[in-house]
């Protein structure tokens, strides 16, 4: 069985390849590939290029999560919550960052802006049915299981 590998291509020579900062890190830190600082106003968002293209192995997807420190200390988070990179996407990885803080935030060239986590995906066939299996919860939605 062939080992799966994350293949990365730089769009420019100065792009820093992502790495895991500690042996226990779940994600690879993605960095901003910018020529100059990029100001993001409070409540606004900006598409930040990473300068990387990826070949994610089939059966996996790249999930782009906010960096906890950047989000909690600066209010800069991945705009849509979590970004999804499909295994057949070959374009440059770009991260939409939203400023949830109260002050302008400048994204600096080379700054770690998000983390890429590779996760398995279940690719199941779809089957239309007339009925679904009954459960204790049933159709109870938000808050239906208590506090």
C-alpha positions, 0 to 999 in steps of 0.5 A: 500500500502506497503511503499518502503524501500531501504534495505542495507547489509554491507559486513563488520562490519566497513562499514558506512551506507550511509546517506543524509547529510542535509534534502534537500539532494537528494542523499545518500553519498557512502563512500570508503570501503578501508583498505588503501589510494588508489592513482589514477593517473591523467587520470586514474580510479580505482574501489572503493568498498563501502562495501554495497549491496542493494535491490532497490525496483522494479520500481526504479533504483539507479543512482550513481552521482559524488559528486560536491565538489570532482569533481570540487575541486579535479577532481574526478568523476564517470568514466562513467558519471552516474552509474546505479544500477538495482533493481535486482542487489545484488552484492557489489556497487562499484564506478569507479572513474576517476581522471580528475585532474592534480595531483595524488589523494588519495582516503582515507578509509571512504571518501565520493566518490559519491552519490546514488539517487533513481529514478523511471524508466518507464518500457514500452513495445517496439513496432516496427513501420514504422513511427514516429510522426513528430515534429518541430525539426525532425531529427535535432541533436546537436546544431540544436535548436540554442545557 
